[in-house]
């Protein structure tokens, strides 16, 4: 399943209707800077790209608390700084 469809699917799991799920997916795609990845499949992504997609997935919905376990593990310094900025 392509990244964009995956994010819409997870938004639907949060109880959003189809249109709202699409809007929410677009919001997290923009927030995490993965616009160029949305048509790709997870298995084709680098480690850093996968981490951004996972972060986008974690940001879906109206969260009061977000627990992340080593979200910058294995990332280069620039990518790690980007992830910290997003969080």
Order of alpha helices (4+ residues) and beta strands (2+ residues): alpha-alpha-alpha-alpha
